[in-house]
Amino acid sequence: MNLWQKLERRHPLRILFVNDLGFEFGAGIATLRQVQSFLLRGDSVMGLCASAEPIGAYYSLNETRWPGEWLGFHRLPELGRKRICSDAQAAKRLATEAAGAYPDLIIAGNIHNARWPVPFLEALRSCGAPVIAYMHDCHFATGRCAYAGPCKLYQSGCDETCPTAHQYPSLAPELIHDAWLARRRVFGKKGLPLAVNSHWTKRFAHEAIPDGRIDVVHYGVDTDVFSPGDKAEARRRLGIPEDRLVILGGAVNLQDERKGGVHLEKLLEHFGNRVHGIVLRANSDGISGAHAIGLVSRQRTIRLIFRAADIFVNTSIEEAFGQMMLEAAACGLPIVAFDTGGVSDIAREGINSHLASVGNTEELIKATEFFVRDAAARERFGHEGRRIAVHEFSLARQAEHWTRYLMDLAKP
């Protein structure tokens, strides 16, 4: 029975997720939530990654509310960044391991930390199952970078003149053009389909690979977990003042220039003692004037932090989607952000957010000031954000999006 027949008859699928770091960091969390959506559909799901570390020990995926079964991650650290075998040998090993899962479908996401060339994904086709590449950032559409910034080489041909070749994920300049050509071949006409996380990512991918099959399958979030709650109780548990307005900011790594930590620092400096600033996730202690919480993995702890806040501020100057904004919306927080990339898919100007011009700190402060001064607006915008999250970005909605996408992809 092929994929189309199983989908049409609503039979459970065996799905294999392949990526670099399992459930770690932003793309890993997005993968976790995609897994949850397939479990909600009733499918059996497993993972394969290059991480050497224990993965997701703090995530409970075999819950009674999900009829599917999580079969765990299989780790292949020997195929990661320090591998000593050739690319051809590594690709063959990866395909062999994938075939051992007997998948009906393979979804491959971030691979740049593992330093896997894109043709590794093509090798997965030898399993006989359809392979979908999921774009969490722009890596599958450029010669090497996750975000291109002002560079437009990805449209005409990334090459040795790449202005950021030394930055993560780095690649020797002389290898960049061949890597760009490989993407054109692997994801171009009759190649692997690309599923992407936002309408902006789709436009970017089409500019790079005009003849590719590229469709949006939005992220989702567990809106039962990420939900509004008792603000006073959350603050007591976290040791946060109950008598001041709380602004929450954060990113996977605020020392990454792309995440705009400098803008968050200036914003908190502007408000001073009028607010209590909280900064969440890696390198948060580098933001002066803020209560640094650091990298937290437990979803219910993250929910507690959102419940303690009044406003969420996203300072990324490049963003394919922005999961923390989705978490904030689900928890009923109004959002302030730079209007960049896929931000507006979830942060909608005048509805659940106010957006500022990219990199304009003064506009960001002005938008935040609006919410600082107006409690009714905070409540109104927060309510709308919760409505958007529940109706458009819940796990159930994500499962529906994947089902519709797969039916269209597999249709004879």
N, C-alpha and C positions, 0 to 999 in steps of 0.2 A: 504494500500500500504506500503510495507516494505522499508527499507533503500536502498536495491539494486535496487528495482523497481523505486524509486524516483531518484536515481542517474542515472540510465540507461535512464530514460525519461527526465532527466534534470529538474526535479521539484525542486522548492526551498525547503530547509530543515529548520526545527526549531532546532537550536543548543543551548545547554546549556553549558556554561563554569562554572566549580566549582573550587574555590581555596580559599586561606586564606585571602589575602589582596587586592583582586581586581586588579586594574591597578598600584599598588604601587611597587616601586623598580624593580630590574632587571627582575625577572620572571613575574611581573605584566606588565611591558612594552612589554615583549615578548607576553603575552596573549593579550594585546591591539592589537598588530600587527597581531596576528592570527585572532582575531575578524575582523579586517579590511579586511583580505583576504577572509573571508566567506561573508562579506558584498559585496565585489567585485564580488563574485560568484552569488549574488542575494538572499542569505539566510536571514532568520530572526534569530537574535542572541540575547541571554540574558545571564546574569551572576548571580551567587549565591556565596556569600563569607561570611566569619566570621568577617569582619572588622566592627568596630564601628564608623569609620570616614567616612565623605563624600568621595565618590570615583569618580575620573575622571571628576570633574566638569569643568576642563580645556581642556578636549578632546571633539572635535566635531566629532561625528561618523555618524550622519545622514546627509551626504554630497551628493550632487546631482551626483557626479562622481561615487558613489557606489550605485548600484540598490537595495541592500538589506536594511533591517531595523534593527537598534539597539534598543532593548527593555529595556535596562538599567540593572543595578545590583540590586539584592535583597540582603539586608544585614541581617545576622543572628548573631549578636554579642553575643547573649546569648548561642550560641554553640561554642564560642571561648575558649580562654585559661582559662577564669574564670568561665566556666560553672559549675553548681552545680548538674545537672542531671547526670545519669549514662551514660557510653559509649553506652549501648544498646538503651537507650532512645534518646540520641543525634543522633545516626545513623538513627533511625527510623524517627525522625523529619526531618533530612536532606533529607532522601529519599522521605518523604511526600512532602516537599517543591519542590524538583526537579520534582516530578511527576506532580505537579500543573502547570509546564511550558509546559507540553505535548511535550517533546522533541522527535525528531527523532534520536538524537545523543547527548551523554554527553561526554565532554572532561574535565577531572579533572587534574589540575596541582599542583603547590606547595600547600601543606597542613601543613607543619611543624610549621609555626608560630601559627596556630590555635590549634596545639597539637592534631590533629585528627589522631587516629590510622589508618593504611592502610585499615583494614577491613571496614571502613566507605565507601570507594569507592566501595567495593563489594556490600554494601547495596543499592547503587544506581541502581543496576541491577533490583531491584523490580519495577522500573518505566517501564520496558519492552523495553527500548531503549538500543542499544549498548553503552557500556562505554569504553572509551579509557583513559588510564593514560599517561600523558605527563611528561617526565623527563626533567626538567630544570637544575637539578643537580643530585647528586647520591643518594638522600634520599630514593628513592623507591627501591634501590638495596642493602642497608646496614641495620644494626640494628637500626640506628638512625641518623647517621651523613650525612651532605650534601656533604662533601668531605672526603675521607678516608686518604689522605696523604700517608705516607709510610706503613700504616697498611693494612694487607691483610686478616684480620679476616672475611671480608665479603664473601670471597671465601669458607671458611670452616665452618663458623658459628660465627657471632658476639655474644659476651656473656659479662658476668660481668667483664671481664678483659679489656674491651674497654678502650683505653688510653685517650679518650677525652669525656667521658660520661658527664662531667660537662659543656662542651662547648655547644653553641647553634647549633642545637636544643637539649637541654639536655634531658636525660632520666635516671631514676634510674637504676643503673647497673643490679639489679636483674630482670629487665623487658626487657633487651636488647635482650636476646636470643629468647624469645617468639616473640618479634617484628620482628626479623630476620626470624624466622620460618613462621610468618604470611605473609611476603613478598613472600617467596618461594611458599606458597600455593596460595595467591591471584594472583600473576603474573606468576606462573609456568604453566605447561601443562594444557591447556583448561581454563586457567584463563584469567584475563583482559589483553588485548594487551598493550604493552608499545610503545609509539612513543617517539623518543629522538631527541635532538637538534644537535648532531654531531656524526661522526663516532667513535670518542674516547668514547663518552658516550655509544654508542652501544656496543663497546668492553667491557667496564666496566660492563654493565648490563648483558651481556652474561656470564661473569666470575662469577657473583653472582647468576644468574638464568639461567642455561644452557638450560632448556627446555621451556623458555619463548618465546613468539612471540614479537620480538623487531625490529623496523624499524626506519630508520632516516627520519624525516620530518623537514627539515631545517627551521630555523627562516627566516623571511623576514623583509624588511624595506620599508617604503614609499619613493621610489627614486625620486618622484616628490617633496617631502618636503626636504629630505636630498639630496642635490645636490650642486655642486660648485657654487660660486657666487662672488660678488665683495669683495675682501679681504680688500681693503682700507676702503670701506664703513662700513664693519663689525667691523673693528678696531676702526673707529671713533665712532660708536654707543656704543661700549663697553669700550671706554677709554683706548685702548691698543696702545702702541707705534707703529707707522707705519714704523720706521726706523730700527727695529731689527727683527731677525728671531724668530718666535714664536713656542715653543714646548708645546703641549697640552697633559696632562695626566689626569687620573681620574678613578674612580670606584664607585660603589654604596656606599662603605664605606672604605676609605683608611686607617682607623685605624685597619681594619681587617688584621691580619698578612698575610693571604692568598692573599691579594690584593697588597702586596709588596710596600707599601708606602715608606719604608726605601730605596729601590732601586731608586725610583723616586727622592727622596730627594738628594741622592748621585749624581745622574745624573745631576740634575739642579745645584748642588754645583760645579760640574766639569766644566760646561760651563759658569757659572758665568754671567758676564755682556754681554757675547757674544750673549746670547739669552734672550728672555722674556718667562718665564714659566707660564703657566696657569694650574690650577688644578680644575677639575669640579666634583661636587656631594659631598655627605655627608663627613663631617670631612676634607674637603679640606684645611681648615685653619690650619691644623696640619702639613702641609708640608712647611718647612721653605724655604724662597727664591722664593716662588711662588705667583702668583696672584690668590688668592682663590675666586672662584665664588660660590661655595656651591651647594646645591641640587636644581636643576632646573627641572621643570616638563614639561613646555611648549616646544613642539617639535620644533617649529620654533625658539625659543630662543636658544635651543641647537644647531640647525643648524647654527645660527649666530656665535656661539662660534667656531664651526668646521671651518666655512668659514674664521674666523680670524686667524687660525693657519696655520703653514707650515708643521709640522710633528706631528703625533700622536704616543705616547709611552704608551704601555700597560705593566705594571709591575707585573701582577698577576703571582703567582707561581703555582696556581691551577686554571684551567678555563675550564668549560665544553664547552663553545663556545666563548663568548666575544662580546656582542652586540655593545659596543662602537667602536670596530674595524670595525664592519659592517657599523656603522654610519660614521666613518672616511673614509672608502673606498668609500661609496656612495657620500661623499663630496669631493672626489678627493685628499685625503691626503695619503702620503706614511706612512707605519706603521713599528714601531719597537716594538718587543715583545719577551718575553721568549717563547721558543718552548715547550709548555706544553698543555696537554689535547686536546681540540678541536680547539685550536688557528689556526692550519694550514688549517682548513676547509675554513677560510676566509682570513687569512694572509699567503700568499704563498711566500715562500723564493725565492728571486731573481726575482719575478714578480711584486708584489705590496708591498713587505715587506722585511726586513732583520730580521732574528730571532736569538736569543742568547740562549745559554745553560741555563737551568733553574737555577735561582739564581745567575748567573755569571754577576755581575754588570759591570765588565770591558768589557765583550763582548757586553753588552747592550749599553754602552757608545761608543764603537768602531762602532757599527752598526748605532747609532744616528749620530756620527761624519761624517759618509759617506754622509748622507743626508744634514747635516749642510753645508758641503763644496761644494756640487754639486747640484746647482739649476736645472740643466737639468735632473738629476736623480730624483729629487723630482717631477718634472713635469711628467716624463715618468712613474714612479711607481704609482703616483697618478692617471694618466689616466687609467692605467691597473686596479687599484682598483675600479675605477668608472665603468669600463666595466664589471668586475666580479659582482659587486653589481647589476647592471641593468639586466644583462643576467642570473644570477643565484639566486639572493636573493631579487628580487623585490616582491611587494605584489602579482602581477599577477603570478609570478613564484611560490610563496608560495601557492597560491590558486590552481594552477595546481598540485603541490605536494600533497596537501591534497585530491584533487579529485581522483588522481591516487591511493593514499593510501587507501582511503575509498572504492573505487571500488574493489580493491583487497581484502580488509577485508570483505566486504559484499557479495562478489560473492558466489552464491549458490554452 
